[in-house]
Amino acid sequence: MTKGLSLSAQQRDGTAAEAVVSLGAAPRGVAVWAPLGCLVLLVLFPLIAPLLDLSFYVSFVRRVLIYALAASSLNFILGYGGMVALGHAAFFGAGAYVVAMLSAQGQSQAIIAWPLAMLVAGVLALLIGAISLRTRGVYFIMITLAFAQMVFYLFISLRQYGGEDGLNLAAPSSVPGLTLSNDTQFYYLVLGIVAACLWLMHCMANARFGQALQGIRENETRMQALGYPVLRIKLVAFVFSGTLAGLAGALLANHNLFVSPSLMHWTASANLIIMVIVGGIGLRFGGVVGATVMLLLEEFLRLYTDYWHLPLGVLLLMIVLFAPRGLAGLFVRRLP
């Protein structure tokens, strides 16, 4: 009887694949050439910008890339795992604060500070996820929000590190062979890191682990009945996502040369969720598209009105009504 009830690894993998409902796949040509084309443009931009008197925007595009990484890390658990975490900014801000606190103590080596920022964010995600992932639905949303607010108020209470006023960095982190105070060099470093992280997330999403994660998103009870360690898979994804958010925070600290508890506020987490929704939940470049559109509109609308949040709200409403799969979803077709 036990033999009859057991499933081989091949059968389990096949069942998991059946449980995955693809959110969409771009035509092969678009899927290959569009990202490569965008990457080429990003590589060339710092070289072309001075000729067009757009040198300022090198720093702006770098900021967009950093937020694209943060939004994509959230999209990994939200889109592929169905985990609506309203506390993702806690990992983002924690990574930023680790770099700033080490800088205040005289430790500015990126080879030490950035991995430590990722480690702290990952451990924080492990602690929060170990508790939060035992809940579902609105309870999961609220408990991640509660933990994030606890972290927010914790850093407000650290008066020796600026408290509510935040903390300045005397100088960016030291990277062997590079000068991060040079906008172009820092830009290319951020571009390389973001591209590598996006590729890593893509590989994980298409591996057996990613298929199992998507299967859990579609039918958690069925996956558990098939013998998959559901909690462990979700926790690994949650920690992985939090670790990448911590890396994005470390990059942002060096970009701004300033950190504050507002990076961890629940509104920062909501902004990341909005970026994912605007770009496309569960789409490979949904976080990138969402961060780009949101930050571009914010930069543009601020030139004309102090009430720039209103047009952004209208945009979100239009996307929900007419492009529920996000802007990236407009260029994606469903699999037959």
N, C-alpha and C positions, 0 to 999 in steps of 0.2 A: 504493500500500500504506500509506503514511504517513497519507494522507487517511482510509483506512478504519479505521485504528487510533485516530485522534484523536477526542476527545469535545468537543462544544460545552460552553460554560459552563452552559447550561440542562440538558443531559444530566448533567453532573457534579453539579450541585446536586440534581437529582432522585435520583441514585444515592446521594448523601450522605444525603438525607432518608430513603431506604429503609433505609440502614444504621442509622439511629437507632431504637432500640427504646425507646419512651416508658416511663418509670418510673411513670407514672400521671398522671392529671389529675383535679382536683376538679370536681364538678358546677359549672356556671357560676355559679349563685347563691352557693354556698359560696365559690368562688374569688374572687368580687368582694366579698361583704359581710363575710366573716369577717376578712380583713386590715383592711378599713376600720373594722370594729367594734373590733378590737384597738387600732388607731391612735387612735380616739376615746377609748377608755378610758385609754390611755397619756397622751394630751393632758390629760385631766381629772384624772388621778391626783394630781398635785401640788396641785391646788385642793381636792380632797376629803380628802386625807390628814390635814391639820391638824384637820379636823372630827371625824375618827375616831381622833385621837391616834396617827397612823401616820406622822408626819413623818420618822422614822428611815428608813422604807422607801423614801423618795424616793431616797436615796443608794444603797440596795440595788438598786432597779430600774434605776438608772443603770448600776450595775456589770453587771447582767444584760444590758443593751443593748450594752455594750462587748464582753462575751464573745460575745454573739450575732453581732456583726459579725465577730469573729475566727473563730468556728466557721463562719459562712457563707462567709467567704473561703476556708477550707479545703474546704468542701463544693463550691465552684465547680470546683476541680480534681479532687477526689475523686469527686464525684457525676457531673459532666458529662464529665470527662476521664479518669476511671479511674486517676488518679495518687495512689497511697497514700503520701503524704509524711509520714514520721515525723520531721520536722524543722521543721514549720511554726512552732513557737514561737520559732525563731531570728529570724524576721522580726518577730514580735510583740514580742519583747524588744528587738530592735535599735531599733525605733521608739520604745519607751519610754525607752531609754538616750539616744538622741539628744536628746530633750526635756530629760532630767535633766542631761546634760553641758552643754548650752547654758545651762541655768538656772544651773549652777555657775559658768559663765563670765560671768554677768550678762546673758545674752540670753534674755528671756522672752516675746518677741513671738510669739504663736501664728501669725501670718501668715508668719513666717519658720521657726519651729521645727517646726510640723506638716508643711508641705510638704517640709522637709528630712528629717524622719523618714520620710516616704513615699518620698522619693528614695533614701535610704540603704537602706531595706528592699527597694526595687525593684531597686537595683543588686546587693545581696546575693543576691536571688532570681535575677537574671540570671546571676551568676557560678556559683551553685550549680546552677541549672537547665541551663546550657550543658553541664555535665559529667554531671549526674545523669540527664538525660533521654535520654542515649545508652544507658542501661541499661533493663531491664524487670523486672517482677515483684519477687521478694524482693531482687534486687540493687539496684533503685531504692530500696526501703524502707531498706536498710542504708546506702546511700551518703548518702541525705538525713539519716539518723540520725547518721552519722559527721560530716558537715559541721556539723550543729547542735551536736554536742558540742564540736567545734573552736571554734565561736563562743562557746559557754558558757564554756569554759576561757580563751578570750581575754579575756573581760570579767572573769573572776575574777582574772586577772593584772594588771588595771588598778588598782593600789593607789591612785593619785591620785584615782580615782573610787569609792573604797570597797571595791574588791575583792569578796571573798566576803560582806562585811557589807552591801553595797548602798549606795545613795546617796539622801539626802533632798533634796526640793525645798523651797526656802525659801517659795515661793508658787506658785500655779498660773499658767499662761501668761496673758498679757494679750490680751484680745480686744476690739477697739474696740466700745464701746457696751454691753459686758457685763462682769459681775463673776463670775468663775468660782468665787470663794469663796462665792458665793451658791448654795446647793444647787439651788434652783428654776431659776435662769437657766442653770446648767451642765447641768441635766437636759434642758431644752428644746433646748439646743445639741446635746447628744449624740443626742437623739431625732431631730432634723432630719438630722444627719449619717448616722446609721444608716439611716433611712428612704431617704435619697437613694442611699446605697451599695447597699441591697437592690434598689432600683428599677433602678440601673445594671447590677447583676449579672443581674437578670431580663431586661433589654433585650439584654444581650450573649448570654445563653443562648438567646434566641429569635431572634437574628439569624443571618445566614448563617455567621458565625464560630462561634457556639454550635452550630449544626447540624453543622458540620464537626468540631468538637471531640467531639461525641457520636458521630459516625460513627467517629472514630478510636478512641474508647473501645470500640465494638462490634467493629470489624475494622480494626486499624491497617494491616495488610498490604494489604488491599483499597483503602483510601483512598490509600495511597502509590502503588499501581499505577494509580489513576485520575488521578494527577498532583498531588494535594494536597501542599503543603509541610508534612508531618506534624510534623517537628521544630520548625519555625518556629511553627506553630499552638500546639503544646503549650508552647513556651517563652513565647510571648506570654501565654497563660493563666496560666502559672506566675508570671510577673513581675507580672501584674495582681493575682493572688491575694496574692502577697507584699506588694505595695504597700498593699493594703487592710488586711492584717494589721499593717503598720507604722503605719497611721493608728489602728487600734484600740489599739496599744501606746502611742501618743502620748496618746490619751484616758485610758488606764488610769494612765499616769504622773501625769496631772493629777488623776485621781480619788483615787489613793492618796497622792500627794505623796511617793512612795517607789518606788524600783526596785531590783531585785536580780537577780543572775545566775540565780536559780531560775526566773525567767520564761522562760528559754531551755532549761531542762533537758528531757531527753527525756520526762520524766513530764508536763511541761506540754503537749508535743505529743500525748502519748497521751490526755490529758484532752480536748483539742480533738477528736481522732478519736472518742472515746467520745461526746461531745456530738453529733457528726454522726450516729453510729450510732443513738443513742437517738432523735434527732429524725427521721431518715430520710435516707439517702444519696441525693443527686440530687433531692430534693424542694425546692421553692422556699423554704419556710420550715423546712426540716429543721434547719438550724443554729440558728435562733431558738428553735424548740421544744425542741431538745436542751439548749441553754444554759440556758433558763428552768427546765426540769425538774430538771436536775442541780444548779443553784445553789439552787433552792428546797428541794430535798431535803437538800442539804448544810446549809443554814441551819436547817432544821427539825430534822434528826436530831442536830445538834450540841447542841441544847438538852437532849437526853435521854441521849446516850451519847458516849463518846470513840471508840468503834469504829464511827463512822458509815460508814466505807468498806464494811463488810460488807453492810448493807442495799443500798447502791448496787450492789455486785457482784451481789446477788440480782436487783435490778431489771434490770441488763444481761443477765443470764442469761434472765430471763423474756421480755425483748424479743426476744432472739435466737431463742428457741424459739417464741413465740406471735405476735410482730409483727416479722418479719424486715425489713419495709420501714420500721420505725421508728414512733414514735407519730403523727407527721404522716401516715404512710401509712394509718392507721386511718380517716382521713376522705377518702381518695382512692380513686377507682375506676379501673380499667384502661380504656383506650380500646378500643373494639371493633376 
